[in-house]
Amino acid sequence: MPADYIPICGGWYISLDALEKIREVGPQSKFHDANLIEAIVQSPLKKFLDLNRQGFKGAMCLSGAPPHRFDNDGEQLATTGSRRVFLVFSTLKNYGNVVFDWEWRPGDPKTGYPDSWEQAFGGETKNDQHIE
């Protein structure tokens, strides 16, 4: 495992160098939103496989609807009433899942489906299906 990877939880990792780069160049809200990753990894509403982008077959996306997000100053903002979901993207390495991106997208916060998910992903899995 690369030396700069730090554990998120239960076999999930993120690059400290990547976090530092986002902290330095922004957007700051994305840096602060990294605090939401662990909750989505632990309890996703939906799991999607295979990003429909070149080079991302086998990648995974977890979707959820945290009750808040962060602004550029790190202040929490409520997401109540918004039509947005939080997505966490990862790839499987021999030592665990590595988060390489995360973002907010328009979607249904009750179901976890981002808008146009059928075009973005190769398919979905059942939430109780274990993905490694």
N, CA, C and O atoms as CSV, one atom per row, in Angstrom:
chain,resi,resn,atom,element,x,y,z
A,1,MET,N,N,0.842,-1.170,0.000
A,1,MET,CA,C,0.000,0.000,0.000
A,1,MET,C,C,0.896,1.245,0.000
A,1,MET,O,O,1.889,1.297,0.726
A,2,PRO,N,N,0.547,2.237,-0.809
A,2,PRO,CA,C,1.342,3.476,-0.804
A,2,PRO,C,C,1.393,4.094,0.588
A,2,PRO,O,O,0.421,4.040,1.342
A,3,ALA,N,N,2.520,4.671,0.910
A,3,ALA,CA,C,2.755,5.203,2.253
A,3,ALA,C,C,1.819,6.353,2.616
A,3,ALA,O,O,1.571,6.587,3.798
A,4,ASP,N,N,1.295,7.073,1.626
A,4,ASP,CA,C,0.460,8.237,1.956
A,4,ASP,C,C,-1.014,7.874,2.148
A,4,ASP,O,O,-1.825,8.755,2.432
A,5,TYR,N,N,-1.376,6.604,2.001
A,5,TYR,CA,C,-2.782,6.214,2.156
A,5,TYR,C,C,-3.132,6.112,3.630
A,5,TYR,O,O,-2.386,5.539,4.424
A,6,ILE,N,N,-4.274,6.674,3.980
A,6,ILE,CA,C,-4.730,6.618,5.365
A,6,ILE,C,C,-6.060,5.855,5.406
A,6,ILE,O,O,-6.849,5.933,4.464
A,7,PRO,N,N,-6.304,5.126,6.484
A,7,PRO,CA,C,-7.548,4.356,6.569
A,7,PRO,C,C,-8.751,5.264,6.816
A,7,PRO,O,O,-8.674,6.245,7.556
A,8,ILE,N,N,-9.860,4.908,6.178
A,8,ILE,CA,C,-11.138,5.578,6.438
A,8,ILE,C,C,-11.896,4.727,7.445
A,8,ILE,O,O,-12.280,5.196,8.516
A,9,CYS,N,N,-12.104,3.462,7.078
A,9,CYS,CA,C,-12.741,2.473,7.949
A,9,CYS,C,C,-12.728,1.134,7.233
A,9,CYS,O,O,-12.747,1.097,6.003
A,10,GLY,N,N,-12.699,0.060,7.957
A,10,GLY,CA,C,-12.841,-1.297,7.465
A,10,GLY,C,C,-12.351,-1.628,6.073
A,10,GLY,O,O,-13.145,-2.067,5.242
A,11,GLY,N,N,-11.082,-1.436,5.786
A,11,GLY,CA,C,-10.533,-1.790,4.483
A,11,GLY,C,C,-10.709,-0.738,3.409
A,11,GLY,O,O,-10.523,-1.024,2.227
A,12,TRP,N,N,-11.061,0.464,3.795
A,12,TRP,CA,C,-11.214,1.592,2.866
A,12,TRP,C,C,-10.140,2.622,3.185
A,12,TRP,O,O,-9.842,2.899,4.346
A,13,TYR,N,N,-9.557,3.189,2.105
A,13,TYR,CA,C,-8.434,4.116,2.248
A,13,TYR,C,C,-8.617,5.330,1.345
A,13,TYR,O,O,-9.412,5.332,0.405
A,14,ILE,N,N,-7.846,6.360,1.674
A,14,ILE,CA,C,-7.818,7.564,0.843
A,14,ILE,C,C,-6.395,8.112,0.882
A,14,ILE,O,O,-5.678,7.938,1.867
A,15,SER,N,N,-6.004,8.765,-0.185
A,15,SER,CA,C,-4.660,9.327,-0.273
A,15,SER,C,C,-4.575,10.651,0.494
A,15,SER,O,O,-5.312,11.596,0.213
A,16,LEU,N,N,-3.680,10.695,1.448
A,16,LEU,CA,C,-3.446,11.930,2.190
A,16,LEU,C,C,-2.923,13.019,1.254
A,16,LEU,O,O,-3.281,14.188,1.401
A,17,ASP,N,N,-2.079,12.640,0.293
A,17,ASP,CA,C,-1.570,13.618,-0.676
A,17,ASP,C,C,-2.706,14.239,-1.479
A,17,ASP,O,O,-2.705,15.445,-1.725
A,18,ALA,N,N,-3.679,13.420,-1.892
A,18,ALA,CA,C,-4.822,13.946,-2.653
A,18,ALA,C,C,-5.642,14.907,-1.794
A,18,ALA,O,O,-6.074,15.957,-2.270
A,19,LEU,N,N,-5.855,14.547,-0.529
A,19,LEU,CA,C,-6.594,15.438,0.371
A,19,LEU,C,C,-5.867,16.764,0.555
A,19,LEU,O,O,-6.484,17.829,0.539
A,20,GLU,N,N,-4.565,16.688,0.727
A,20,GLU,CA,C,-3.772,17.908,0.899
A,20,GLU,C,C,-3.829,18.804,-0.338
A,20,GLU,O,O,-3.896,20.028,-0.228
A,21,LYS,N,N,-3.802,18.180,-1.513
A,21,LYS,CA,C,-3.873,18.963,-2.751
A,21,LYS,C,C,-5.221,19.690,-2.842
A,21,LYS,O,O,-5.273,20.863,-3.213
A,22,ILE,N,N,-6.304,18.992,-2.505
A,22,ILE,CA,C,-7.622,19.633,-2.525
A,22,ILE,C,C,-7.681,20.750,-1.487
A,22,ILE,O,O,-8.259,21.806,-1.743
A,23,ARG,N,N,-7.091,20.520,-0.324
A,23,ARG,CA,C,-7.070,21.558,0.723
A,23,ARG,C,C,-6.337,22.803,0.231
A,23,ARG,O,O,-6.734,23.929,0.533
A,24,GLU,N,N,-5.265,22.589,-0.528
A,24,GLU,CA,C,-4.455,23.709,-1.001
A,24,GLU,C,C,-5.087,24.457,-2.171
A,24,GLU,O,O,-5.060,25.687,-2.206
A,25,VAL,N,N,-5.658,23.718,-3.138
A,25,VAL,CA,C,-6.144,24.376,-4.359
A,25,VAL,C,C,-7.667,24.449,-4.453
A,25,VAL,O,O,-8.210,25.137,-5.317
A,26,GLY,N,N,-8.352,23.735,-3.559
A,26,GLY,CA,C,-9.805,23.819,-3.520
A,26,GLY,C,C,-10.489,22.910,-4.515
A,26,GLY,O,O,-9.839,22.147,-5.231
A,27,PRO,N,N,-11.775,22.995,-4.552
A,27,PRO,CA,C,-12.587,23.882,-3.715
A,27,PRO,C,C,-12.593,23.411,-2.258
A,27,PRO,O,O,-12.574,22.213,-1.976
A,28,GLN,N,N,-12.619,24.364,-1.359
A,28,GLN,CA,C,-12.578,24.044,0.057
A,28,GLN,C,C,-13.771,23.222,0.508
A,28,GLN,O,O,-13.646,22.394,1.410
A,29,SER,N,N,-14.928,23.438,-0.109
A,29,SER,CA,C,-16.109,22.652,0.267
A,29,SER,C,C,-15.869,21.168,-0.015
A,29,SER,O,O,-16.327,20.320,0.751
A,30,LYS,N,N,-15.165,20.840,-1.092
A,30,LYS,CA,C,-14.859,19.437,-1.404
A,30,LYS,C,C,-13.936,18.857,-0.335
A,30,LYS,O,O,-14.118,17.720,0.099
A,31,PHE,N,N,-12.952,19.638,0.085
A,31,PHE,CA,C,-12.060,19.180,1.149
A,31,PHE,C,C,-12.863,18.863,2.410
A,31,PHE,O,O,-12.679,17.805,3.014
A,32,HIS,N,N,-13.747,19.771,2.807
A,32,HIS,CA,C,-14.551,19.554,4.011
A,32,HIS,C,C,-15.554,18.418,3.826
A,32,HIS,O,O,-15.835,17.681,4.771
A,33,ASP,N,N,-16.096,18.271,2.619
A,33,ASP,CA,C,-17.041,17.180,2.357
A,33,ASP,C,C,-16.389,15.809,2.483
A,33,ASP,O,O,-17.095,14.807,2.604
A,34,ALA,N,N,-15.069,15.738,2.457
A,34,ALA,CA,C,-14.387,14.461,2.675
A,34,ALA,C,C,-14.759,13.878,4.041
A,34,ALA,O,O,-14.644,12.671,4.256
A,35,ASN,N,N,-15.202,14.734,4.956
A,35,ASN,CA,C,-15.650,14.255,6.266
A,35,ASN,C,C,-16.903,13.383,6.175
A,35,ASN,O,O,-17.229,12.674,7.127
A,36,LEU,N,N,-17.598,13.429,5.056
A,36,LEU,CA,C,-18.826,12.650,4.870
A,36,LEU,C,C,-18.561,11.248,4.319
A,36,LEU,O,O,-19.448,10.395,4.343
A,37,ILE,N,N,-17.362,11.011,3.829
A,37,ILE,CA,C,-17.050,9.744,3.151
A,37,ILE,C,C,-17.276,8.541,4.055
A,37,ILE,O,O,-17.897,7.565,3.633
A,38,GLU,N,N,-16.790,8.589,5.281
A,38,GLU,CA,C,-16.900,7.433,6.165
A,38,GLU,C,C,-18.355,7.015,6.376
A,38,GLU,O,O,-18.659,5.823,6.351
A,39,ALA,N,N,-19.245,7.963,6.580
A,39,ALA,CA,C,-20.659,7.640,6.804
A,39,ALA,C,C,-21.272,6.958,5.582
A,39,ALA,O,O,-22.073,6.034,5.726
A,40,ILE,N,N,-20.903,7.405,4.383
A,40,ILE,CA,C,-21.439,6.791,3.164
A,40,ILE,C,C,-20.859,5.392,2.976
A,40,ILE,O,O,-21.578,4.471,2.588
A,41,VAL,N,N,-19.579,5.227,3.244
A,41,VAL,CA,C,-18.950,3.913,3.127
A,41,VAL,C,C,-19.605,2.924,4.102
A,41,VAL,O,O,-19.833,1.766,3.751
A,42,GLN,N,N,-19.900,3.372,5.300
A,42,GLN,CA,C,-20.480,2.479,6.301
A,42,GLN,C,C,-21.948,2.156,6.040
A,42,GLN,O,O,-22.398,1.052,6.343
A,43,SER,N,N,-22.700,3.106,5.481
A,43,SER,CA,C,-24.145,2.891,5.278
A,43,SER,C,C,-24.634,3.533,3.983
A,43,SER,O,O,-25.378,4.513,4.024
A,44,PRO,N,N,-24.229,2.997,2.842
A,44,PRO,CA,C,-24.700,3.580,1.582
A,44,PRO,C,C,-26.173,3.258,1.331
A,44,PRO,O,O,-26.673,2.218,1.759
A,45,LEU,N,N,-26.855,4.160,0.635
A,45,LEU,CA,C,-28.220,3.870,0.195
A,45,LEU,C,C,-28.190,2.984,-1.043
A,45,LEU,O,O,-29.025,2.092,-1.195
A,46,LYS,N,N,-27.225,3.230,-1.926
A,46,LYS,CA,C,-27.077,2.462,-3.172
A,46,LYS,C,C,-25.605,2.211,-3.442
A,46,LYS,O,O,-24.728,2.969,-3.030
A,47,LYS,N,N,-25.367,1.093,-4.165
A,47,LYS,CA,C,-24.023,0.743,-4.614
A,47,LYS,C,C,-24.087,0.509,-6.114
A,47,LYS,O,O,-24.940,-0.233,-6.600
A,48,PHE,N,N,-23.186,1.142,-6.836
A,48,PHE,CA,C,-23.128,0.999,-8.286
A,48,PHE,C,C,-21.755,0.475,-8.683
A,48,PHE,O,O,-20.747,0.795,-8.052
A,49,LEU,N,N,-21.731,-0.337,-9.741
A,49,LEU,CA,C,-20.486,-0.905,-10.247
A,49,LEU,C,C,-20.187,-0.364,-11.632
A,49,LEU,O,O,-21.084,0.040,-12.371
A,50,ASP,N,N,-18.911,-0.366,-11.964
A,50,ASP,CA,C,-18.445,0.011,-13.299
A,50,ASP,C,C,-18.886,1.416,-13.709
A,50,ASP,O,O,-20.004,1.613,-14.185
A,51,LEU,N,N,-18.010,2.369,-13.521
A,51,LEU,CA,C,-18.284,3.715,-14.010
A,51,LEU,C,C,-18.203,3.695,-15.522
A,51,LEU,O,O,-17.279,3.110,-16.087
A,52,ASN,N,N,-19.137,4.315,-16.166
A,52,ASN,CA,C,-19.135,4.349,-17.632
A,52,ASN,C,C,-18.197,5.443,-18.135
A,52,ASN,O,O,-18.608,6.379,-18.821
A,53,ARG,N,N,-16.926,5.293,-17.771
A,53,ARG,CA,C,-15.847,6.163,-18.228
A,53,ARG,C,C,-14.670,5.259,-18.571
A,53,ARG,O,O,-14.443,4.243,-17.915
A,54,GLN,N,N,-13.940,5.633,-19.587
A,54,GLN,CA,C,-12.792,4.825,-19.990
A,54,GLN,C,C,-11.822,4.673,-18.822
A,54,GLN,O,O,-11.463,5.648,-18.161
A,55,GLY,N,N,-11.406,3.434,-18.582
A,55,GLY,CA,C,-10.436,3.160,-17.538
A,55,GLY,C,C,-11.038,2.915,-16.165
A,55,GLY,O,O,-10.294,2.728,-15.202
A,56,PHE,N,N,-12.366,2.909,-16.041
A,56,PHE,CA,C,-12.983,2.742,-14.734
A,56,PHE,C,C,-13.897,1.528,-14.634
A,56,PHE,O,O,-14.784,1.487,-13.782
A,57,LYS,N,N,-13.684,0.533,-15.504
A,57,LYS,CA,C,-14.417,-0.718,-15.348
A,57,LYS,C,C,-13.950,-1.358,-14.042
A,57,LYS,O,O,-12.750,-1.420,-13.774
A,58,GLY,N,N,-14.876,-1.821,-13.249
A,58,GLY,CA,C,-14.539,-2.396,-11.951
A,58,GLY,C,C,-14.547,-1.383,-10.826
A,58,GLY,O,O,-14.463,-1.760,-9.657
A,59,ALA,N,N,-14.646,-0.096,-11.154
A,59,ALA,CA,C,-14.735,0.915,-10.104
A,59,ALA,C,C,-16.123,0.846,-9.474
A,59,ALA,O,O,-17.048,0.268,-10.045
A,60,MET,N,N,-16.252,1.426,-8.322
A,60,MET,CA,C,-17.500,1.379,-7.582
A,60,MET,C,C,-17.901,2.783,-7.156
A,60,MET,O,O,-17.056,3.656,-6.958
A,61,CYS,N,N,-19.203,2.980,-7.022
A,61,CYS,CA,C,-19.735,4.235,-6.508
A,61,CYS,C,C,-20.735,3.907,-5.414
A,61,CYS,O,O,-21.634,3.089,-5.612
A,62,LEU,N,N,-20.580,4.538,-4.270
A,62,LEU,CA,C,-21.534,4.436,-3.176
A,62,LEU,C,C,-22.289,5.755,-3.101
A,62,LEU,O,O,-21.704,6.827,-3.256
A,63,SER,N,N,-23.584,5.668,-2.863
A,63,SER,CA,C,-24.427,6.858,-2.840
A,63,SER,C,C,-25.164,6.951,-1.519
A,63,SER,O,O,-25.594,5.940,-0.962
A,64,GLY,N,N,-25.308,8.166,-1.024
A,64,GLY,CA,C,-26.041,8.391,0.214
A,64,GLY,C,C,-26.559,9.807,0.286
A,64,GLY,O,O,-26.333,10.618,-0.612
A,65,ALA,N,N,-27.254,10.090,1.364
A,65,ALA,CA,C,-27.859,11.414,1.548
A,65,ALA,C,C,-27.577,11.929,2.957
A,65,ALA,O,O,-28.447,11.870,3.826
A,66,PRO,N,N,-26.370,12.430,3.184
A,66,PRO,CA,C,-26.061,12.966,4.508
A,66,PRO,C,C,-26.983,14.144,4.838
A,66,PRO,O,O,-27.455,14.831,3.932
A,67,PRO,N,N,-27.238,14.377,6.115
A,67,PRO,CA,C,-28.134,15.471,6.503
A,67,PRO,C,C,-27.518,16.853,6.356
A,67,PRO,O,O,-28.203,17.860,6.536
A,68,HIS,N,N,-26.243,16.910,6.033
A,68,HIS,CA,C,-25.588,18.204,5.854
A,68,HIS,C,C,-24.447,18.082,4.847
A,68,HIS,O,O,-24.020,16.986,4.482
A,69,ARG,N,N,-23.978,19.229,4.419
A,69,ARG,CA,C,-22.783,19.342,3.591
A,69,ARG,C,C,-21.964,20.470,4.187
A,69,ARG,O,O,-22.340,21.032,5.216
A,70,PHE,N,N,-20.860,20.806,3.560
A,70,PHE,CA,C,-19.996,21.855,4.102
A,70,PHE,C,C,-19.802,22.967,3.082
A,70,PHE,O,O,-19.772,22.722,1.876
A,71,ASP,N,N,-19.673,24.183,3.577
A,71,ASP,CA,C,-19.334,25.298,2.686
A,71,ASP,C,C,-17.816,25.447,2.656
A,71,ASP,O,O,-17.094,24.649,3.255
A,72,ASN,N,N,-17.339,26.470,1.958
A,72,ASN,CA,C,-15.890,26.671,1.814
A,72,ASN,C,C,-15.183,26.979,3.126
A,72,ASN,O,O,-13.968,26.807,3.233
A,73,ASP,N,N,-15.936,27.434,4.128
A,73,ASP,CA,C,-15.345,27.734,5.429
A,73,ASP,C,C,-15.437,26.564,6.404
A,73,ASP,O,O,-15.010,26.672,7.553
A,74,GLY,N,N,-15.997,25.446,5.943
A,74,GLY,CA,C,-16.124,24.285,6.801
A,74,GLY,C,C,-17.375,24.294,7.666
A,74,GLY,O,O,-17.542,23.437,8.533
A,75,GLU,N,N,-18.249,25.258,7.431
A,75,GLU,CA,C,-19.499,25.332,8.192
A,75,GLU,C,C,-20.502,24.346,7.612
A,75,GLU,O,O,-20.604,24.197,6.394
A,76,GLN,N,N,-21.242,23.675,8.489
A,76,GLN,CA,C,-22.258,22.729,8.041
A,76,GLN,C,C,-23.479,23.466,7.501
A,76,GLN,O,O,-23.945,24.447,8.082
A,77,LEU,N,N,-23.981,22.967,6.377
A,77,LEU,CA,C,-25.207,23.482,5.780
A,77,LEU,C,C,-26.183,22.326,5.655
A,77,LEU,O,O,-25.809,21.247,5.195
A,78,ALA,N,N,-27.426,22.536,6.059
A,78,ALA,CA,C,-28.430,21.470,5.984
A,78,ALA,C,C,-28.732,21.129,4.532
A,78,ALA,O,O,-28.735,22.004,3.667
A,79,THR,N,N,-28.981,19.866,4.275
A,79,THR,CA,C,-29.373,19.438,2.937
A,79,THR,C,C,-30.859,19.116,2.880
A,79,THR,O,O,-31.355,18.675,1.843
A,80,THR,N,N,-31.573,19.330,3.977
A,80,THR,CA,C,-33.003,19.048,4.033
A,80,THR,C,C,-33.720,19.783,2.905
A,80,THR,O,O,-33.538,20.985,2.711
A,81,GLY,N,N,-34.531,19.042,2.174
A,81,GLY,CA,C,-35.297,19.654,1.087
A,81,GLY,C,C,-34.553,19.748,-0.229
A,81,GLY,O,O,-35.150,20.099,-1.246
A,82,SER,N,N,-33.259,19.444,-0.235
A,82,SER,CA,C,-32.524,19.522,-1.500
A,82,SER,C,C,-32.641,18.189,-2.233
A,82,SER,O,O,-32.813,17.138,-1.616
A,83,ARG,N,N,-32.549,18.252,-3.521
A,83,ARG,CA,C,-32.590,17.047,-4.354
A,83,ARG,C,C,-31.176,16.689,-4.771
A,83,ARG,O,O,-30.819,16.776,-5.946
A,84,ARG,N,N,-30.373,16.282,-3.790
A,84,ARG,CA,C,-28.984,15.961,-4.066
A,84,ARG,C,C,-28.579,14.711,-3.291
A,84,ARG,O,O,-29.102,14.427,-2.213
A,85,VAL,N,N,-27.628,13.971,-3.871
A,85,VAL,CA,C,-27.041,12.814,-3.193
A,85,VAL,C,C,-25.526,12.964,-3.217
A,85,VAL,O,O,-24.967,13.638,-4.082
A,86,PHE,N,N,-24.883,12.335,-2.268
A,86,PHE,CA,C,-23.431,12.399,-2.149
A,86,PHE,C,C,-22.866,11.074,-2.648
A,86,PHE,O,O,-23.278,10.005,-2.196
A,87,LEU,N,N,-21.930,11.149,-3.575
A,87,LEU,CA,C,-21.337,9.966,-4.194
A,87,LEU,C,C,-19.876,9.825,-3.789
A,87,LEU,O,O,-19.138,10.808,-3.722
A,88,VAL,N,N,-19.471,8.591,-3.521
A,88,VAL,CA,C,-18.088,8.262,-3.188
A,88,VAL,C,C,-17.616,7.228,-4.213
A,88,VAL,O,O,-18.221,6.165,-4.350
A,89,PHE,N,N,-16.542,7.540,-4.927
A,89,PHE,CA,C,-16.017,6.679,-5.984
A,89,PHE,C,C,-14.754,5.978,-5.492
A,89,PHE,O,O,-13.910,6.588,-4.836
A,90,SER,N,N,-14.633,4.677,-5.819
A,90,SER,CA,C,-13.452,3.940,-5.370
A,90,SER,C,C,-13.053,2.881,-6.384
A,90,SER,O,O,-13.828,2.496,-7.260
A,91,THR,N,N,-11.823,2.428,-6.234
A,91,THR,CA,C,-11.325,1.280,-6.989
A,91,THR,C,C,-10.790,0.267,-5.981
A,91,THR,O,O,-10.352,0.626,-4.888
A,92,LEU,N,N,-10.835,-0.992,-6.369
A,92,LEU,CA,C,-10.351,-2.058,-5.501
A,92,LEU,C,C,-8.890,-2.335,-5.816
A,92,LEU,O,O,-8.524,-2.604,-6.961
A,93,LYS,N,N,-8.076,-2.265,-4.798
A,93,LYS,CA,C,-6.656,-2.627,-4.904
A,93,LYS,C,C,-6.437,-3.893,-4.077
A,93,LYS,O,O,-7.357,-4.351,-3.399
A,94,ASN,N,N,-5.255,-4.453,-4.122
A,94,ASN,CA,C,-5.024,-5.698,-3.391
A,94,ASN,C,C,-5.068,-5.517,-1.872
A,94,ASN,O,O,-5.135,-6.513,-1.152
A,95,TYR,N,N,-5.032,-4.303,-1.366
A,95,TYR,CA,C,-5.058,-4.051,0.075
A,95,TYR,C,C,-6.377,-3.451,0.542
A,95,TYR,O,O,-6.564,-3.252,1.742
A,96,GLY,N,N,-7.305,-3.155,-0.385
A,96,GLY,CA,C,-8.599,-2.612,0.008
A,96,GLY,C,C,-9.160,-1.651,-1.027
A,96,GLY,O,O,-8.591,-1.483,-2.105
A,97,ASN,N,N,-10.267,-1.029,-0.696
A,97,ASN,CA,C,-10.907,-0.048,-1.568
A,97,ASN,C,C,-10.261,1.316,-1.371
A,97,ASN,O,O,-10.066,1.761,-0.239
A,98,VAL,N,N,-9.932,1.977,-2.475
A,98,VAL,CA,C,-9.298,3.289,-2.416
A,98,VAL,C,C,-10.246,4.324,-3.012
A,98,VAL,O,O,-10.619,4.246,-4.182
A,99,VAL,N,N,-10.622,5.280,-2.196
A,99,VAL,CA,C,-11.483,6.368,-2.642
A,99,VAL,C,C,-10.647,7.314,-3.497
A,99,VAL,O,O,-9.596,7.789,-3.067
A,100,PHE,N,N,-11.128,7.586,-4.723
A,100,PHE,CA,C,-10.396,8.498,-5.593
A,100,PHE,C,C,-11.177,9.775,-5.903
A,100,PHE,O,O,-10.616,10.719,-6.460
A,101,ASP,N,N,-12.466,9.818,-5.551
A,101,ASP,CA,C,-13.236,11.038,-5.775
A,101,ASP,C,C,-14.533,10.972,-4.989
A,101,ASP,O,O,-14.961,9.898,-4.566
A,102,TRP,N,N,-15.154,12.122,-4.796
A,102,TRP,CA,C,-16.438,12.240,-4.121
A,102,TRP,C,C,-17.063,13.545,-4.571
A,102,TRP,O,O,-16.364,14.515,-4.864
A,103,GLU,N,N,-18.403,13.561,-4.624
A,103,GLU,CA,C,-19.080,14.758,-5.116
A,103,GLU,C,C,-20.566,14.700,-4.804
A,103,GLU,O,O,-21.115,13.638,-4.511
A,104,TRP,N,N,-21.197,15.849,-4.873
A,104,TRP,CA,C,-22.643,15.967,-4.786
A,104,TRP,C,C,-23.203,15.982,-6.201
A,104,TRP,O,O,-22.625,16.593,-7.100
A,105,ARG,N,N,-24.339,15.300,-6.392
A,105,ARG,CA,C,-25.033,15.321,-7.680
A,105,ARG,C,C,-26.529,15.451,-7.433
A,105,ARG,O,O,-27.026,15.068,-6.374
A,106,PRO,N,N,-27.241,15.990,-8.412
A,106,PRO,CA,C,-28.700,15.975,-8.304
A,106,PRO,C,C,-29.176,14.524,-8.228
A,106,PRO,O,O,-28.635,13.648,-8.903
A,107,GLY,N,N,-30.179,14.284,-7.410
A,107,GLY,CA,C,-30.703,12.939,-7.275
A,107,GLY,C,C,-31.783,12.871,-6.218
A,107,GLY,O,O,-32.198,13.891,-5.668
A,108,ASP,N,N,-32.230,11.672,-5.940
A,108,ASP,CA,C,-33.295,11.451,-4.970
A,108,ASP,C,C,-32.686,11.037,-3.629
A,108,ASP,O,O,-32.186,9.919,-3.511
A,109,PRO,N,N,-32.713,11.905,-2.621
A,109,PRO,CA,C,-32.093,11.584,-1.341
A,109,PRO,C,C,-32.812,10.471,-0.574
A,109,PRO,O,O,-32.252,9.919,0.373
A,110,LYS,N,N,-34.029,10.140,-0.965
A,110,LYS,CA,C,-34.739,9.044,-0.287
A,110,LYS,C,C,-34.263,7.678,-0.785
A,110,LYS,O,O,-34.137,6.736,-0.003
A,111,THR,N,N,-34.000,7.577,-2.081
A,111,THR,CA,C,-33.583,6.292,-2.654
A,111,THR,C,C,-32.073,6.187,-2.843
A,111,THR,O,O,-31.532,5.082,-2.890
A,112,GLY,N,N,-31.388,7.323,-2.951
A,112,GLY,CA,C,-29.955,7.320,-3.205
A,112,GLY,C,C,-29.592,7.316,-4.673
A,112,GLY,O,O,-28.411,7.346,-5.021
A,113,TYR,N,N,-30.598,7.279,-5.548
A,113,TYR,CA,C,-30.306,7.267,-6.981
A,113,TYR,C,C,-29.927,8.664,-7.476
A,113,TYR,O,O,-30.718,9.599,-7.351
A,114,PRO,N,N,-28.720,8.813,-8.038
A,114,PRO,CA,C,-28.412,10.080,-8.701
A,114,PRO,C,C,-29.167,10.145,-10.028
A,114,PRO,O,O,-29.460,9.113,-10.632
A,115,ASP,N,N,-29.479,11.348,-10.473
A,115,ASP,CA,C,-30.116,11.507,-11.772
A,115,ASP,C,C,-29.246,10.864,-12.847
A,115,ASP,O,O,-28.019,10.930,-12.781
A,116,SER,N,N,-29.878,10.249,-13.825
A,116,SER,CA,C,-29.208,9.622,-14.970
A,116,SER,C,C,-28.206,8.547,-14.555
A,116,SER,O,O,-27.185,8.366,-15.219
A,117,TRP,N,N,-28.486,7.835,-13.471
A,117,TRP,CA,C,-27.541,6.829,-13.001
A,117,TRP,C,C,-27.336,5.708,-14.014
A,117,TRP,O,O,-26.265,5.103,-14.067
A,118,GLU,N,N,-28.360,5.431,-14.816
A,118,GLU,CA,C,-28.240,4.351,-15.794
A,118,GLU,C,C,-27.151,4.645,-16.826
A,118,GLU,O,O,-26.508,3.723,-17.329
A,119,GLN,N,N,-26.942,5.923,-17.142
A,119,GLN,CA,C,-25.900,6.296,-18.095
A,119,GLN,C,C,-24.523,6.399,-17.435
A,119,GLN,O,O,-23.499,6.237,-18.099
A,120,ALA,N,N,-24.503,6.665,-16.136
A,120,ALA,CA,C,-23.236,6.888,-15.440
A,120,ALA,C,C,-22.553,5.599,-14.996
A,120,ALA,O,O,-21.329,5.544,-14.883
A,121,PHE,N,N,-23.365,4.549,-14.742
A,121,PHE,CA,C,-22.812,3.333,-14.150
A,121,PHE,C,C,-23.215,2.109,-14.953
A,121,PHE,O,O,-24.203,2.125,-15.687
A,122,GLY,N,N,-22.430,1.043,-14.799
A,122,GLY,CA,C,-22.721,-0.201,-15.495
A,122,GLY,C,C,-23.867,-0.966,-14.877
A,122,GLY,O,O,-24.516,-1.757,-15.562
A,123,GLY,N,N,-24.133,-0.755,-13.605
A,123,GLY,CA,C,-25.220,-1.446,-12.933
A,123,GLY,C,C,-25.211,-1.149,-11.454
A,123,GLY,O,O,-24.326,-0.460,-10.946
A,124,GLU,N,N,-26.213,-1.682,-10.764
A,124,GLU,CA,C,-26.272,-1.493,-9.324
A,124,GLU,C,C,-26.259,-2.848,-8.642
A,124,GLU,O,O,-26.521,-3.874,-9.269
A,125,THR,N,N,-25.955,-2.843,-7.366
A,125,THR,CA,C,-25.989,-4.064,-6.580
A,125,THR,C,C,-26.994,-3.873,-5.459
A,125,THR,O,O,-27.409,-2.751,-5.167
A,126,LYS,N,N,-27.378,-4.960,-4.843
A,126,LYS,CA,C,-28.241,-4.864,-3.669
A,126,LYS,C,C,-27.401,-4.372,-2.509
A,126,LYS,O,O,-26.222,-4.708,-2.400
A,127,ASN,N,N,-28.007,-3.576,-1.644
A,127,ASN,CA,C,-27.247,-3.018,-0.523
A,127,ASN,C,C,-26.658,-4.070,0.392
A,127,ASN,O,O,-25.627,-3.826,1.020
A,128,ASP,N,N,-27.280,-5.233,0.486
A,128,ASP,CA,C,-26.729,-6.262,1.349
A,128,ASP,C,C,-25.676,-7.113,0.640
A,128,ASP,O,O,-25.086,-8.006,1.249
A,129,GLN,N,N,-25.440,-6.837,-0.647
A,129,GLN,CA,C,-24.409,-7.569,-1.380
A,129,GLN,C,C,-23.050,-6.986,-1.031
A,129,GLN,O,O,-22.821,-5.785,-1.178
A,130,HIS,N,N,-22.160,-7.837,-0.572
A,130,HIS,CA,C,-20.815,-7.400,-0.187
A,130,HIS,C,C,-19.976,-7.162,-1.441
A,130,HIS,O,O,-19.939,-8.000,-2.342
A,131,ILE,N,N,-19.325,-6.051,-1.489
A,131,ILE,CA,C,-18.446,-5.727,-2.611
A,131,ILE,C,C,-17.045,-5.593,-2.087
A,131,ILE,O,O,-16.793,-4.858,-1.132
A,132,GLU,N,N,-16.131,-6.305,-2.711
A,132,GLU,CA,C,-14.719,-6.163,-2.337
A,132,GLU,C,C,-13.914,-5.761,-3.524
A,132,GLU,O,O,-12.700,-5.590,-3.417
